[in-house]
Amino acid sequence: MSQAPPTPKAVRRQHDREIVSLALPAFGALVAEPLFLMVDSAIVGHLGTPQLAGLAIAAALLSTAVSVFVFLAYATTAAVARRVGAGDLPAAIRQGMDGIWLALLLGTAVVALTLPAAPWLVDVFGASDTAAPHAITYLRISSLGIPAMLVVLAATGVLRGLQDTRTPLYVAIGGFTVNGTLNLALVYGAGLGVAGSAWGTVIAQCGMAVAYLTVVVRGARRHGASLRPDASGIRASARAGVPLLVRTLSLRAVLMIATAVAARLGDTEVAAHQIILSLWSLMAFALDAIAIAGQAIIGRYLGADDPDGARQVCRRMVQWGVVSGVVLGALLVVARPLYVPLFSRDTAVHDALLPALLVVALSQPIAGVVFVLDGVLMGAGDGPYLAWAMLLTLAVFAPVALLIPVLGGGLTAVWWAMALMMTVRMLTLWLRARSGRWIVTGATR
């Protein structure tokens, strides 16, 4: 007797379980990453203001350097998930190793550039004479951990592609714990000051990279996958990453323009803008967790030659994005009496912040759709379209944002421009998703 096909309700429940099982651990790992900097800031802050200022400058440079290469995680996730869907685990792990070797090469190049250029980079950031020495010290030491951090990005992509988001969560928690312990011991116990904080972070990052490599190497040996560098595979990983690099740089440009415009409006406005941007980034972690689940699941369905399954899970994830956006937007408004005083007690900042905050809350459902479809198209390996779509979005956003000070607009206008940016992204991604051109099945795109 043939088994009856699952009902639509049963299919939705299956998709929901899979999304939650991948998204929740991914969210935990994403939130753990910025806690590294928070711990460093809290510990170094007790050394003095120049030390904390130096850390802030160096950390901004380091976070920019690492975030530019986030494509190592995204591209690797999609490529590995496709091969998992095709049932070829050795090839999946081999693809992941190509991404890890590329991460090591890129990390080594960044270190080679950063070490001699550290004083110049700190000076470009406008560091004061008292903060500059601390910034240079922290930047030079911490840059030694960049190869490890890029390996962590690539290896995270491998595990996500293998449908494993729990291991990255455990590694992130372990790294956070080790980082905090070493920072306290080296900064105060050993009396190394800012240098101690940098060394503690580097050691924790290297430990995380070793933990990831141990998991990946065990998987490679279990499935008979080669660990040696393959030039053609590394080049293929780099080519897949270039469009995502363009996308990331365009998005960074949007955020930089928004901050630059807010700064031209005055100290009160830029202070309020920084608070909103921090909250916006926090909500982005929650939505990005769903996107990460999308990358892994969509890649697997396409690799398994199941276009209908990919369409169904895409639709369900969009629903998740909308609902999540509505919930986050409501929380942002309802909870504002609790968190706004934590950031500032200046009533002028509060007055500038509240109207713009409402704009952000209203745009969260749009952001939910954007993050989900971004993840879906990444999982499909549709990087070139994502690059062109983000360049178009930047071309629309930039002139609108830059006209705000000229036309006498305030901070609320800046965030309406950000809402416009997200709307343009949603339209470009929705049109692509609706067209079905992203659906290319098989172990490779």
N, C-alpha and C positions, 0 to 999 in steps of 0.2 A: 504493500500500500504506500503510495507516494505521500510525502509529508506536505501539509498545507503551507503555502508561503506565509511568512510573518505578516501580521497586520501592520498598517501604517503606524499605529500607536506603539506597537512592539519595536518597530524600527527606530522611532524617535527615542524610546527609552534606551535602546542600545547605543545610539549616538550620544545621548546625554551622559550615560555612564562613562563612555570612552572620553568624551570631552572633559568631564570633571576629573577623571583619574589622571589625565595628563596636565590639565590646566592648574589644579590646586598646587601640586608640588612645584610646577614651573613658577607660579606666583611667589611661593616661599623663597625660591632661589633668586628670583629677580629682586625681591625686597632685601635679601641678605647682602647683595653686592654693595649698595650705597651705604650700608652700615659700616663698612670698612672705613670710609672717609669720616663718618660721624665719630667713630671711636678714636681715630687719629686726631681729629680736631679737639675732642674733649680732653684728651691726654696732653697734647701739645699746648692747648690753650692755657693750661696752668703754668707753663714755662714763661709766658709773657706775650704781650701783643705783637712784637716784631716776629717772634717765632710762629705765632698763629697766622700772621699775615703772609709770611714766607711759605708756610704750608698751603695756604689758600691758593697762592699763585702757582706753585708747583703742581698741586692737585688738579687745578683747572687745565694745565698743559697736559698732564698725564691722562686725565679722563678723555680729553679730546683725541689724543693719540690712539687710545685704545678703542674708543667708540667708532672711530673712522673704519676700523677693521672688523666691525660687528658682522660684516658679510661672511666672515669665516664660519660663524655659527649658522646663519640663515642658509647659505648656499649648501653647506655640508648636510644640514638637516634634510633638505629637499632631495638631494642626490642619494643619500643613504636610504631614506624612506622609500624611494622608488624601487631600489633593489631589494629592500625587505618585502615590499608588496609582490615583487616578481619571484620571491622565494629563493633568492640567491644571497644568502648571508655572507659567504666569503667575499663576494664582490662588493657588498655593502660595506664591510669593514675595510676592505682594500681602498674603497673610495674615501672612507673616513681618514685613513692613514695619509692619503694624498693631501687632504686638507690640513692635517696636523703638520706634515712636513712643510707645507706652504706657510703655516703660522710661524714655524721656527725660522724660516728664511726671512720673512717680513720682520719678525721681532728682532733678529740680529741686525738687520739693516737700520731699524729705528734706533737701537741702542748706539750703533756706530755714528749716527747723525746727532743724537741727543747729547752724548757725553761732551764733545767739544763745543757744541752750540749752546749749552745750558746758560752761560752768562748772557749771551745775546738774547736768547728767548725770554729770560727773566727781565732784561732791560726793556724789551719791546712791550712787555706787559705793564711797564711803568712802576716797577717795584721801588720802594723807597730805599735809601742807603742803609737803613737799619734792617729792613726785611730781606733785601737782596741776598746777603750771604746765606741766610737760612733757606731761602728758596732754591739757591743753586745747590746747596748741600743735599737737600731733600730730593731735588729733581735728578741729580746725578746718581744717587744711590738707588732711588726707586726705579729709575729707568732700567736698571739691571733686571727687574722683575717683569718687564714688558714681554719678553719672549714667553715666559711662563703664563702670563695673562692671555696672550694670543693662543697659546696651546689650549688653555682652559676654554676659550671661545670655540675653537675648532672641535675639541673633544666633547664639549657640551652638545654641539651640533650632531656629532656621531651618535651620542646616546639618545638625543631626542628623535633622531631618525630611526633608531632601534626601538622607538616607543617607550623609552625609559626616561621619565623626568624626575623620578625619585632619587636616583643616585646623585644628580647635580644638586638637589636640595640638601642631601646629607653632606656632600663635599663643601657646599657653601656654608653650612652651619659649622662644620669642623674648621674651615678656614677662618671664619669670623671669630671663633673661640680662641684659636691659636694666635691670631693677629692681636686681639685684645690683651692676652696674657703676655706675649712677647713685648708688646709696646710698653706695658707697665714695667716689666722687668728691665728692659734695655734703657728706657728713658729715665726712670727714677732709680731702679736698683743698680744698674751699671753706670748711671750718670752720663749717658751718651747724648742726651738732649734730642734735638730734631733728628740727628743722624740715627739715634736708637729707634725712633719711630719708623724711619724709612727702612732700616734693616729688618725690623720686625715684620713690616708689610711684605718685603721681598721674600723673606723666609716662608711666610704664610702662603704667598702666591706660588712659590716653588713647590711647597707641600701639596697644594691643590693640584698643580699640574702633574706631580708624581702620582697622586691618587687616581686621577683620570687616566693617565697612561697605563697604570697597572690594570685597570678595568678593561681598557681597549686591547692591550697586549694579550691579556688572558683570553679575550674573545677571539682575537686573531689566531692564537695557537689552537684554540678549541675547534675552530672551523678551517684551519689550514690556510689562512690568508697571509700573504707576504707582508713583512714589516719594512722592507727596504724601500728607499725613495725611488719613485718612478717618474722620470722627467716628463713624460707625456701626460701622466695623471696629474702631476702638480700644475702643469700648464693649463690643463682642462679646468682644474679647480680655480685657477686665477682668472681664466676667461669667464667662468660662471659668476665670479665675484665682482667683476668690473661694473656691470650694470647696477648691482646692489650698492656698490661704493658710490656711484653717481647719485643714486637715490638718497643715500645717507647724507652725503655732502649737501645736497639740495635742501634736505630737511633741516640740517644744522644751519644753513644759511638763513632759512625762514626764522628760526629761533634767535639767531644773532641780530637780524634786522629788527625783529620785534623788540628786543632788549635795547638796541641802539636808539630806536625811536622813543621808547619809554624814557630813556636817560635824557633825551633832549627836552622832555616835558618838565623835568625838575626832579629834585631829590625825593619829594613825597611820592610822586608818581612811580619812579623807578623802584622805590622801596616796596610799594604796593604791588608792582608788577612782579618783583622777585618772589613775593609771598604766593601770588596766584600761580606763577610758573612752577613753584615747588609743589603746590597742590595738584596742578595739571599733570606734572610728571608722576606723582604718586598714583593718580587715577590711571595714568597710562600703563603703569606696571600691571594693574588688574586686567585691563583690556588686552595688553600684550601677552598675558598668560593664555588667554583664549586664542590669540593669533598663533602662538607657539604650538598649541594643540592642533590648530588648523594646518600648519606646515607639516607636521608629522603625519596626521591622518590623511590629508589630501594626497601627499606624496605616495603613501602606501596604497591607496585606492587606485591611483593612476598606474602605479607599477604593477598592480594586479590585474590590469586591463578591465577595470570596473568603472566606466564613465558614469553610469547611472548612480552608483554608490557615491562617487565624488560629488555629483550634483546634489544629491539628497543631503549629504553632510554639510555641504556649503550652505544650503538653504537653512538648515537647522542652526548652524553656527551664526548666521546673520541674525536669526531670531535671538540667540544668546547675546549677541553684541548689542542689539537694541534694548533688550531688557536690562542688561548690565549697565548700559549708559543711562537709562532712566533712573535706576536705583542709585548710581553714583551721583548723578545730578541732584537728586532729592536729598541725599546725605550731605552733599556740599552745602546746600542751603540750610537744612534743618540744624546741622551741627555747627554752623558758623559761630554762635556765641561761645562755644567751647574751645575752638582752636584759634580764632582770630586774636584774642588777647595773648596767646602764647607766642605769637610772632612779633607783635608790637603793641605798645600802650598809647601810641600817638593817635589821637582822634582824627587828625588830618589824614593819616594813612588809612584809617578805617573808612573815612568818608570817600576816599578815592578808590578803595578796594571793593566796597560792597556792590556798586552797580556793575562793575566789570565781572565780579564773581557770579552774578546772575546770568550774564552772557555765557560764561563758561559752563554753568549748570545746564542751561538750555541747549547747548551744543553737544553735550555728552552722548545722547543717542546717536548723533551723527558720527562722533568719534568712535562709538562702539562698532558701527558698520565699517568705518574706515580701517580700524585695526584688524577686524576679522577678515575682510576681503584682501587686505595687504598680506595677511598670513596665508590665505588660500592661494593667492597668485604666487607667493614665494614657494609654497609647497609644490606648486605645479611647475616651478622652474621658469616662470614667466618674467624673469628679471629685466630684459630689455624694455618691455612695456612699462614696468614699474618705474624705470629710469626716466623714460620720456614723459610719463604722466606726472612725475614729481617735478621735472624741469618746467612743464607747462604750469603746474601749480605755483611754482616759484615766480614764473613770469607774470602771473596774475596778481600774486600777493605783493610783490616788491613795490610796484608803483603805487598801489593803494595805501600801503603802510607808510611809505616815504612822504606821501602827500598829507598825512594826518597833522604833523606840526605846522605845515604851510597853511592848511585850512582852519587851524585853530582847534582841532580835535583833541580830546583828552585820552586818558587811559582806557576808558570804556570803548572808545573808537578803535584803539589798538586791538582789543580783544574781539571786537566785531570783525576786524580784519582777519584775526586768527580763525574766527568762526567761518568766514568766507573761504579761507584757505582749506579748512577741513571739508567744507561743502564741495569745493572743486575736486578735492581728492576723492570724496565719496562718489561724485558723478563719474569721474574717469574710471574708478575701480568698478562701479556698478555696471557701466556700459560694457566693460571688458568681461565681467562675470556673466552678464546676460548674453553676450555674443557666443559664448562657448568656445572661443578660439584658444583659451587657456588649457582646454582639455586635450592633452596629448598623452596617450597611454604608452606603456612600455617601460622597460628597466632604465632607459635613458631617454632624454627629451630630444 
